[in-house]
Amino acid sequence: MQRDPVQIIEDSPLFDAAWYRRVYPDAQLYDRSAAHHYAVYGGTIGRDPGPDFCTAAYLARYPEVAEAGHNALWHYELFGRAEGREVLPSPLADAAPDPVAQSMIDRAAPEPLADAAAEVLDRVFGARLEGRPHRLMTEFDHAGAARFVNALSARHAETLAARNTLVSVIMPTRDRAVTLTRAVRSVLGQSHHNLELIVVDDGSTDFTSDVVNALAADPRVVPCHQPQGGVSSARNLGLSRARGEVIFYLDSDNIWTPDFVRLMLIALEVSGARCGYAASRLHDRSGKVVGYRGEPFDWAHCINGNYVDLNVFCHRADMVKEYGGFDDRLRRMVDWDLVLRYTHSNRPIYCPFIGCLYSDDASDETRISTSKPYVFQRVVSHKNALGFDSLSDTLDNLRYVIAIKQGQTPEHTTDEVAAALERRGHRVRCDGPETWQSRHPHDDEIVLIRPSADGYVPHPEQLNIWLGERAERTEGVEATVPTDGQSPEAVAEAVEARVRAYLQPDG
C-alpha cells in the first residue's frame, strides 16, 4: 500500500512543525497540520520544512526532482536518504523571527511591526510593470512571495472580515471525468470554507455528468448541466446562479493552492480593490514544471496580449452587473476580453504568490477551449481599445494584415485582388516561394493561398483561405473564395465576408 505523502513528511526527523509555523506564520491559520501545509503548498513555493533541510538547495542539487514536480522532503525520505543524497540546512535555521512573523504569533503587533507589514503590502500593491510582460518566466521569487503572504496574514482586522465573505467559484467542464475530482478537491480543501462551487457540465459525452452529480454530496457543490454551448455560455450560466460577494474561476484540469482564496480575499480587503490576481505555476502532463506567470498589471500592455490568467483572477460580484459576463459572441479569447473590460477602469492588485498549479498540456485535445488563429487576438484587442460593445461594430471597423501566397509564376489576377483589398483599407503583401516562411506567423493575420502555391503548408496561427478553386480539402484551410469570372472587387468583398463569417458565425 502506498504511504500517505503527508504522513511521510510528518514522520520525517527533518520536519519541525513548531519551527515551520514560527517561520511561516500564515500556516497557523491553516486548519490542517503543518505537514499538510508544507506538502501541498509550502514545498511548492520553496519553503523549508525545518532548520536542517533547505528545499531550494535540494531541488537545485537534484533538478530531476524539481522537473518531476516532487515535494523535496517527500522525495528525500522516500528515495534520497537511502541513496545517500546530500541535504543542506535552511538559511533560516538560526535567523531571528521575522518581525511580521512575530506579529502574527503574538496576535498583537506593536506599532513598528504593524508598520513593517504595511510597508511590504504598500510596496507590492503599488508595484508597476517594468518593461514588457513575459508570457512565461523560468524563475519565480519564492522568498518575496513568502514575505508578501506573511505581511498579508498579519492584517488581523481584514482577515476577520474576509472570513465572513461568501465566495462563488465557477468551474466549466466538458469531458473531464478524469481530472475533475482533483480540481474540485482543491476548491473544497481551501482554508476559506465559506464558498459555493458551481460546476457547469457543458454537454459532456463521457461520464463527467455522473462525476459532477456525485461531487454534489458536498452541499457546497452546485451542479449544473447544459447542452454544449461553449465556455462562455457555461461560465455565464454559473454566474447566473452565483450568490457570493466575490467571484473566482477555475478550469477543471487545474488546481488551486490551499490558501489561494483566503489570501485573495484579505488582499481585496486590505487594498480596497474590486479585482485582483495571483501568480501561477505551469506544468506539463508529466508534472514537469514549465514555468511561471505573474507580473504587476499594466492595461496598456494587457491590451496587446493577455498575461492575467483567469484561474487566478477574482472580482467583486457587482462587476458582473456593471460590465456584463463573458461575451458569447466571441469564439475565442473570452477570458482576456473579460479581464480587459473589468480592469479598464478598475486597476487590479497583483498578489505575487502561487495561487494555481496550471496544466499546460498543448497536446490535450479535450480542452474546453483551444488555441486558434492570431486574428482572434486582433478582434478582442480592437474591441476593447476602441470601447465597442458590439462585435459587429468591431468587425465593421477592423482592417487586416493579409498575405497572398503564390507560386514562382504569379497569376495575373493576384495583383488586382491585392489592390482591391488595399482600397478597402487592408495591408496586403504578395509572397513567392522564397518568402513564404520569412515572417512571424503573427505578422500576417489572413493568408490567401493561390492554387499555384504548391507545397505551401498553412500555419495554424493564421486564418488561411484558398483564393481560387481547390480540388481537395487541405488541413488548416478554413474557406475557399472562387475567383473565376469574378471581378477583383467582388473577390475582395467575398474575402471579407468569409473572414467575418469565421469570426462571427452567427453574425
C-alpha positions in Angstrom: 0.0 0.0 0.0 1.3 3.4 -0.9 2.1 5.6 2.1 0.4 8.9 2.5 2.8 11.7 1.4 1.7 14.0 4.3 2.4 11.2 6.8 5.9 10.6 5.3 6.7 14.3 5.8 5.2 14.4 9.3 7.3 11.3 10.3 10.5 12.8 9.0 13.0 13.8 11.6 13.8 16.8 9.3 10.3 18.2 9.7 9.8 20.6 12.6 6.1 21.7 12.9 6.8 24.3 15.6 9.7 25.8 13.6 7.6 25.8 10.4 4.7 27.6 12.0 7.0 30.2 13.6 8.9 31.0 10.4 5.8 30.8 8.1 3.0 32.2 10.4 0.3 32.0 7.7 0.4 28.3 8.3 -1.1 29.0 11.8 -4.3 30.0 10.1 -4.4 26.7 8.1 -7.0 24.3 9.6 -4.9 21.2 8.9 -1.5 20.1 10.1 1.7 22.0 9.4 2.9 18.9 7.5 -0.1 19.0 5.2 0.5 22.8 4.6 4.1 22.0 3.6 3.1 19.1 1.4 0.5 20.9 -0.7 1.7 24.5 -0.5 4.9 25.3 1.3 7.1 22.9 -0.6 5.6 24.2 -3.9 6.8 27.8 -3.3 10.2 26.8 -1.9 9.6 26.9 1.9 11.8 24.8 4.2 10.3 22.1 6.4 12.7 22.6 9.3 16.0 24.1 10.3 18.1 21.2 8.9 16.6 20.9 5.4 16.8 23.5 2.6 14.1 22.8 -0.1 15.6 25.1 -2.7 19.1 23.6 -2.3 17.8 20.1 -2.6 15.9 20.9 -5.8 18.8 22.8 -7.2 21.2 19.9 -6.5 18.8 17.4 -8.0 16.9 19.1 -10.8 15.2 16.0 -11.9 13.2 16.1 -8.6 12.1 19.7 -9.4 11.3 18.8 -13.0 9.1 16.0 -11.9 7.2 18.3 -9.6 8.0 16.3 -6.4 8.0 17.7 -2.9 11.7 17.8 -1.9 11.4 16.3 1.6 9.0 13.6 0.5 11.4 12.6 -2.2 14.4 12.6 0.2 12.6 10.4 2.7 11.3 8.0 0.1 14.4 7.8 -2.1 17.1 10.3 -1.3 18.1 9.1 2.2 18.7 5.6 1.1 20.6 6.8 -2.0 22.8 9.0 0.2 21.7 12.3 -1.3 23.1 15.5 0.2 20.9 17.9 2.2 21.8 21.3 3.5 20.4 23.3 6.4 17.9 26.0 6.0 19.3 29.5 5.7 16.6 30.5 8.1 17.8 27.9 10.7 19.3 30.4 13.2 17.6 33.5 12.0 15.6 35.6 14.4 11.9 35.5 13.8 10.8 37.8 11.1 9.1 40.9 12.6 6.0 40.3 10.6 6.0 36.7 11.5 6.4 37.5 15.2 3.4 39.9 15.0 1.4 37.0 13.7 2.3 34.8 16.6 1.6 37.5 19.2 -1.7 38.5 17.5 -1.0 42.0 18.9 1.8 43.6 16.9 3.5 46.7 18.3 3.3 49.7 16.0 6.7 49.2 14.4 5.9 45.6 13.4 2.5 46.6 12.0 4.3 49.3 10.0 6.7 46.6 8.7 3.7 44.6 7.3 2.1 47.7 5.9 5.3 48.7 4.1 5.6 45.3 2.4 2.0 45.5 1.2 2.2 49.1 0.1 5.3 48.2 -2.0 3.6 45.2 -3.6 0.3 46.8 -4.3 2.0 49.9 -5.7 4.4 47.9 -7.9 4.5 48.8 -11.6 5.4 46.6 -14.6 8.9 47.2 -15.7 9.3 46.7 -19.4 7.1 44.3 -21.4 5.3 41.4 -19.6 6.6 37.9 -20.0 4.4 35.2 -21.4 6.4 32.7 -19.4 9.0 33.1 -16.7 11.6 30.4 -15.9 12.1 31.7 -12.3 9.8 32.9 -9.5 10.6 35.0 -6.4 9.6 32.5 -3.8 11.2 34.4 -0.9 9.3 37.6 -2.0 6.1 35.5 -2.1 6.7 34.4 1.5 7.2 37.9 2.7 4.0 39.0 1.0 2.0 36.2 2.5 3.4 36.9 5.9 2.6 40.6 5.7 -0.9 39.9 4.3 -1.7 37.4 7.1 -0.6 39.9 9.7 -3.6 42.1 8.9 -6.0 40.7 11.5 -9.0 43.0 11.0 -9.1 42.3 7.3 -8.6 38.6 7.9 -11.6 38.6 10.2 -13.7 40.5 7.6 -12.6 38.1 4.8 -13.7 35.0 6.8 -17.3 36.1 6.6 -17.3 36.6 2.8 -19.3 34.1 0.7 -17.3 33.2 -2.4 -18.7 31.7 -5.6 -16.3 29.6 -7.7 -17.3 29.0 -11.4 -16.0 25.8 -12.9 -16.9 24.9 -16.5 -16.2 21.4 -17.6 -16.6 19.1 -20.6 -15.4 15.5 -20.9 -13.2 16.0 -17.8 -14.2 13.0 -15.8 -10.6 12.0 -15.1 -9.3 15.4 -13.9 -12.5 17.0 -12.5 -12.4 15.4 -9.0 -8.8 16.7 -8.4 -9.8 20.2 -9.3 -12.9 20.2 -7.2 -11.0 18.9 -4.2 -8.6 21.8 -4.5 -11.6 24.1 -4.1 -13.3 22.3 -1.3 -9.9 21.9 0.5 -9.4 25.7 0.6 -8.6 27.2 4.1 -11.5 29.6 3.4 -14.6 27.4 3.8 -17.5 29.9 3.2 -17.8 29.1 -0.5 -20.0 27.6 -3.2 -18.6 25.7 -6.2 -20.8 25.9 -9.3 -19.8 23.1 -11.6 -21.3 23.5 -15.1 -21.1 20.4 -17.3 -21.1 21.7 -20.9 -22.6 18.8 -22.7 -20.1 16.1 -21.8 -20.1 12.9 -23.8 -18.2 10.8 -21.2 -19.3 10.2 -17.6 -18.4 13.7 -16.4 -22.0 14.4 -15.6 -22.1 11.4 -13.2 -18.9 12.7 -11.5 -20.5 16.2 -11.1 -23.6 14.7 -9.5 -21.5 12.5 -7.2 -19.4 15.5 -6.1 -22.7 17.3 -5.1 -22.7 15.1 -2.0 -20.8 18.1 -0.5 -23.5 20.8 0.0 -21.2 23.5 -1.2 -21.1 21.9 -4.7 -23.9 23.2 -7.1 -24.2 21.0 -10.1 -25.4 22.5 -13.4 -25.9 20.8 -16.8 -26.5 22.3 -20.2 -26.2 21.2 -23.9 -22.8 22.0 -25.3 -22.7 25.8 -25.7 -19.1 26.7 -25.2 -17.0 28.0 -22.3 -18.7 31.5 -22.3 -22.1 30.0 -22.1 -21.1 27.6 -19.3 -19.5 30.3 -17.3 -22.4 32.7 -17.8 -24.7 30.0 -16.5 -22.5 29.7 -13.4 -22.6 33.5 -12.9 -26.4 33.5 -13.1 -26.5 31.0 -10.2 -23.8 32.7 -8.1 -24.7 34.1 -4.7 -21.3 35.1 -3.5 -19.8 38.5 -2.9 -16.6 37.7 -4.7 -16.3 35.5 -7.9 -13.5 33.1 -8.7 -12.9 30.9 -11.7 -11.1 27.5 -12.0 -10.9 25.3 -15.1 -11.4 21.6 -14.4 -7.9 20.5 -15.3 -6.1 22.9 -12.9 -5.8 23.0 -9.1 -5.5 25.8 -6.5 -3.0 26.1 -3.7 -4.9 25.7 -0.4 -4.7 29.3 0.8 -5.4 31.0 -2.5 -8.9 32.1 -1.8 -8.2 33.3 1.7 -5.2 35.3 0.7 -7.0 37.0 -2.2 -9.9 37.9 0.0 -7.6 39.5 2.5 -5.8 41.3 -0.3 -9.1 42.8 -1.6 -10.0 43.9 1.9 -6.6 45.5 2.6 -6.3 47.3 -0.8 -9.9 48.2 -1.4 -9.6 46.9 -4.9 -12.5 45.4 -6.8 -10.5 42.8 -8.6 -7.1 41.1 -8.4 -5.0 38.2 -9.4 -2.1 36.0 -8.2 0.7 34.0 -10.0 0.5 30.5 -11.4 3.0 27.7 -11.9 2.7 25.8 -15.2 3.5 22.1 -15.6 3.1 19.6 -18.4 1.3 16.2 -18.4 4.2 14.5 -16.7 4.3 17.1 -13.9 7.4 18.8 -15.1 7.5 22.5 -14.3 7.3 24.5 -17.5 7.5 28.0 -16.0 5.6 30.7 -14.1 3.2 33.5 -14.9 2.6 36.6 -12.8 3.6 40.2 -13.0 2.2 43.6 -12.0 -0.7 44.9 -14.1 -0.5 47.4 -16.9 -3.6 47.8 -19.1 -1.6 49.3 -22.0 0.4 46.1 -22.2 -2.5 43.8 -21.4 -4.4 45.2 -24.4 -1.7 43.9 -26.7 -1.6 40.4 -25.2 -3.1 38.9 -22.1 -0.9 37.9 -19.2 -3.6 37.7 -16.5 -4.8 34.1 -16.1 -8.5 33.7 -15.3 -7.7 30.8 -12.9 -6.0 33.2 -10.5 -8.3 36.2 -11.1 -11.2 37.3 -8.8 -13.6 40.2 -8.7 -16.4 41.6 -6.7 -19.8 40.2 -7.8 -21.3 43.5 -8.6 -18.9 44.0 -11.5 -20.9 41.4 -13.5 -24.0 43.6 -13.4 -21.9 46.7 -14.3 -19.7 45.2 -17.1 -21.6 42.0 -18.1 -20.4 38.4 -18.1 -18.5 36.6 -20.8 -19.1 37.7 -24.4 -20.6 34.6 -26.0 -20.4 36.3 -29.4 -16.6 35.9 -29.3 -15.4 32.5 -30.5 -12.1 32.7 -28.6 -10.1 34.7 -26.0 -13.2 35.4 -23.9 -11.1 35.3 -20.7 -8.9 38.1 -22.0 -11.9 40.1 -23.1 -13.5 39.9 -19.6 -10.2 40.9 -17.9 -9.8 43.9 -20.2 -13.4 45.1 -19.6 -13.2 44.7 -15.8 -9.8 46.3 -15.4 -10.1 49.2 -17.8 -11.5 51.5 -15.0 -10.6 49.3 -12.0 -6.9 48.7 -11.6 -6.4 45.1 -10.2 -4.0 44.3 -7.5 -1.3 41.7 -8.3 -0.6 39.3 -5.4 2.8 37.7 -6.0 2.3 34.2 -4.7 1.5 30.9 -6.4 -2.3 30.6 -6.5 -2.8 27.9 -9.2 -0.9 24.9 -10.5 -1.8 25.2 -14.2 -1.9 22.2 -16.6 -0.2 23.5 -19.8 -0.6 20.5 -22.0 -0.8 21.6 -25.6 -1.4 18.0 -26.8 -4.7 17.8 -24.8 -7.5 17.8 -27.3 -10.3 17.7 -24.7 -9.7 21.2 -23.5 -12.9 23.3 -23.3 -11.1 26.0 -25.2 -8.3 25.6 -27.7 -5.9 27.9 -29.5 -6.9 29.5 -32.8 -5.6 32.0 -35.3 -4.0 35.2 -34.1 -6.7 37.2 -35.8 -8.9 36.5 -32.8 -6.4 38.5 -30.7 -6.8 41.4 -33.0 -10.6 41.3 -32.6 -10.5 41.3 -28.8 -7.8 44.0 -28.7 -9.6 46.2 -31.2 -13.0 45.8 -29.4 -11.6 46.9 -26.1 -9.2 49.5 -27.3 -12.0 51.4 -29.1 -14.6 50.6 -26.5 -17.1 48.7 -28.8 -19.9 46.9 -27.1 -20.9 45.2 -30.3 -18.8 42.6 -32.0 -20.5 43.6 -35.3 -19.3 47.2 -34.9 -15.8 45.9 -34.1 -15.6 43.8 -37.3 -17.0 46.7 -39.3 -14.1 48.9 -38.2 -11.3 46.2 -38.3 -8.7 46.1 -41.1 -6.4 43.2 -41.5 -2.8 42.4 -42.5 -3.1 40.0 -45.4 -0.5 37.9 -47.2 -1.2 36.3 -50.6 0.9 33.1 -51.2 1.5 32.3 -54.8 3.9 30.2 -56.9 7.0 31.0 -58.9 4.8 32.2 -61.8 2.4 34.8 -60.3 -1.2 34.5 -61.5 -2.3 37.6 -63.4 -5.2 38.4 -61.1 -3.3 38.3 -57.9 -2.0 41.9 -58.0 -5.5 43.1 -59.0 -7.1 41.4 -56.0 -4.4 42.8 -53.7 -5.1 46.3 -55.0 -8.8 45.8 -54.4 -8.2 44.7 -50.8 -5.9 47.7 -50.2 -8.6 50.0 -51.5 -10.8 48.6 -48.7 -8.2 49.6 -46.1 -6.3 46.3 -45.6 -2.5 45.9 -45.8 -1.6 43.4 -48.4 1.7 41.6 -49.4 2.2 39.1 -52.2 4.8 36.3 -51.4 6.5 33.9 -53.7 8.1 30.6 -52.6 11.3 32.3 -51.5 9.4 34.5 -48.9 6.6 32.1 -47.9 8.1 31.5 -44.4 10.1 34.7 -44.0 7.9 36.4 -41.4 6.5 35.5 -38.0 3.0 34.0 -38.2 1.5 36.9 -36.2 2.7 39.4 -38.8 0.0 38.2 -41.2 -3.5 37.7 -39.8 -5.1 36.5 -43.0 -3.4 34.3 -45.6 -4.8 33.8 -49.1 -3.4 30.8 -50.9 -3.4 30.7 -54.7 -3.6 27.3 -56.5 -0.1 27.9 -57.8 1.4 27.8 -54.3 2.1 24.1 -54.4 3.9 22.9 -51.3 2.8 25.8 -49.1 1.9 24.5 -45.6 -0.8 26.6 -43.8 0.2 27.8 -40.4 -2.4 27.1 -37.6 -2.0 30.6 -36.1 -3.1 32.3 -39.3 -6.6 32.3 -40.9 -6.0 30.5 -44.2 -8.3 30.9 -47.2 -8.0 29.4 -50.7 -8.1 32.1 -53.3 -9.4 30.2 -56.3 -10.8 26.7 -56.7 -9.0 23.8 -55.0 -9.9 20.2 -55.8 -9.1 18.6 -52.4 -9.6 19.9 -48.9 -6.3 20.9 -47.1 -6.0 20.7 -43.4 -5.8 24.2 -41.8 -7.7 26.0 -44.5 -11.0 27.3 -43.3 -12.7 28.5 -46.5 -12.5 29.0 -50.3 -13.1 32.2 -52.3 -13.8 31.5 -56.0 -12.1 33.8 -58.5 -13.2 32.6 -61.9 -15.4 35.1 -63.6 -15.3 37.4 -60.6 -14.1 41.0 -60.6 -11.2 41.9 -58.2 -13.7 44.0 -56.1 -16.1 41.1 -55.9 -13.3 38.8 -54.8 -12.1 41.3 -52.1 -15.7 41.6 -50.8 -16.0 37.8 -50.7 -12.7 37.5 -48.7 -14.1 40.0 -46.1 -17.4 38.0 -45.9 -15.5 34.7 -45.3 -13.4 36.3 -42.6 -16.4 37.8 -40.9 -18.3 34.5 -41.1 -15.4 32.8 -39.4 -15.0 35.3 -36.6 -18.8 35.8 -36.0 -20.5 32.7 -37.4 -24.0 33.9 -36.2 -23.5 37.5 -37.3 
